[in-house]
């Protein structure tokens, strides 16, 4: 195999060696900080990739179907190598802390769902975290000193939760699914309105003009912190 196909070699070695701390460090570089749900994403991704026994070079050999857009998903992306950019990350806007990781060759898949009592049980174990979480994350307040203390506590919890038995954190389902088609390769066009390049599949035709959806005044769908909606 060509040397450039080994871009994930280090990650794959961490997966094989069950080095959850090493994987969590990698996920921190993507997420920007450590938190318990990044840790959960790392654990779910490592379990699924081990169960499927399939390396991923970013060519859609493995597909991850996530059901939330939060910290959990960043752990999944880092460990599985499934991202929006390589067309192997699929987002189902269900608001569930869950992921299905599937092997394209035969549709074998693992779905991991964070247990509904996990968050409450986790915070009960670390009572110092609850008031800081409420103040800094929920209310978007707090002094610089409180923010520093929160990040310190949150990172420590993230590492400790790597040791919690998987069955206390997840419901796990082994499945066979119908795989989505490979990403389509489509030609690019130039919008007659703004002059910017667009995918042909996203263009709007009217009155002899080719337009992007913005210039055509049509609906534009956006994924943000609230999920998928119209802009």
N, C-alpha and C positions, 0 to 999 in steps of 0.2 A: 504494500500500500504506500502511496506517496507520502512523504514526510509531513506535508501540510495537513493531512487527515488526522494527525495526532495532536491537535490543539487542545484536546481535553484529556490528554494522557495522565496528567497529574490528578485531575478530578476522578478519573476512572480508577486510579490506584487507591485514592482515599476511600472510594466506594467499596472496592474489593477488600480493603483492610479494615473496614468498618470503623474508620477514623472519623467519628462524628465531630469531634472538636476541630479537626482540620477542615472538614466541610463547612462547619459553622464560621470559621475564620474567612473562608472564601465567600460565603454568603454575606458577611458583614461588609465586604468591599462593594457589593452591589447595593445593599440596603442602606448603608451609611451608618448604622448602629446595630446593636444587638437587642433583640426582644424575644420573648418566649414563643411568639408565633412564627418568627423566622426559624427558631430552633425546631418547632414542629414541622415546618416545611422541609427542613434538612432531613429530619428523621423519616418523614414520609417518602421523600425522594430516594433516600438511601435504601429503604426497605423495598420499594417498588423496583428500583433498578437491579437490586440483587435478586429479587424474585423472578424478574423477567430474563436476567442473564443476557442482556443485550447492550453492547456499547453504543454510544450515540456520537456521530461525527457532525451532527447538525444537518443531515440530509434526510430528515423525517423518518429515520429508522425507528424512532420512539416518538410517541405523541403524548402530550400531557393535556388533559382537559380539566381546567380549574373552574371552580364555581364561586370564586370570590376574587375581589381585587384589593387585597390587603397584604400585610406582612408575610403571611403564610405563603403567598404565591412567589415571593422573591426567593425563599428557600427552595421551592420547587424548581424554579427556573435555573438557579445556579447548579443544583445537583443533577437534575435530569438533562440539562443542556437544551431544553425545549423553550424557545422564545418566540415572540411575535416576529422577530426579524428573520428567523429560519423557518417560519411557517409551521412549527411543530407545537406551538402553544395555542390552545383553543379556549376561549372564555365563554362560559355559560353563566349568564348574569342571574344567578339564583340566590346569591347572598349566603351561601353555605360554605363553611370551612372544610372543603372537600376537594379531592383530586382523583382523577382516574389516569393512570399511566399505562399505556398500551404499546405492545410490540407490533409494528406494522406487518411483519411477515405472516402472522397467523391470528392477529386479533386478541392474543392473550393479554389480559389486563388485570391491574390491581386497583381497586378503589379504596381510598382511606378517607374516613370521615371523622373529624375531631369530635370526641364525645361531648354531648350537650352539657355535661356537668364539669367538663375539664376546667374551664376558666374559673369558676367559683371554687373548685377544689384547689387549684393552683394558688389563687390569691389567699385562700385560707392558710396555706402552708407558709406564706410569706406576708404576714400582716403589715409589715412596714411599707409594702409596696402599694397597698390599696389607696390610702389617702393621697399619695403622690401621683398615682395614676389618674385619680379623679381630678386633681387640681391641674396637672400639666397636660395630660392627653385629652381628657374630656372637656375641661373648662378653658384650656389654652391659657392658663395663668401660671404663676409661680415665679419666684425669684431666681436669679442665676445660680445661687447656692442650692436651691431646691432642685433645679434642673440637673445640676451636676450630680447631686445625690441620687436622683431618680435614675439617671443613666448608669450609674455605678451599680445600683441595686438590680436594675433591669438586666444588665449584662450578666451579673452573677446568677440570677435566676435562669437566664437562658442557658448557661453552661450546666447548671445543676439539673435542669429538666432533660438534658441529654441522657441522664442516668435513669430517669423514670421508665418503668416497663411500658412498652409500646401499647399493650392492651389496656393500660390505665388512661391512655391518651386518645386512642383511636378505636373505631369499629373498622374492621378490615374485611373486604369482600374480594374474592378472586372470581374473575368473570372472563367471558369471551365476548368481544364486542365487534360490531361492524365498523371497520375503519373508515374514516373520512377519506375522500379522494385526495391525491396529491395536490398541492397548490398549483393553480393554473399559471402558465406563463402567457401573458398577454402583451400586445404591442402598446407602445406609447404614442400619444397624440399631443398636439399643441392646442391649448384652449384659445379660441378666437377672441375671447374677451380680455383675459389678463396676460396671455402669451406664455403661461407656464405649462410645463409638461405634466400630463396626467395619464393614468392608466386608461386604456380604451374602455375597460369594463366599468369605469366610474364616470365616463363622459355622458353628456346630455346633448342630443341632436335636436335642432329646431330651426326652421326657416333657413336651411342651408348652412347653419353654423354649428361648430363643435365647441361646446362649452363645458367648463367644470361646474360642479354643483353650486358653488358660490356665485359664479357669474350668472348661472341660470336661475338663481333665486330659489333653488330647491332645498329639500331637507338635507341637513348635514348631521350625521350621528357621531357622538363624541363619547369616549370612555374617560370618565374622570372619577373623583372620589365617591361620587354618588352612584356609579354604575354607568350603563349605556343609556343615553338619552339624546334628544334633539337639541342642537345648539340654537 
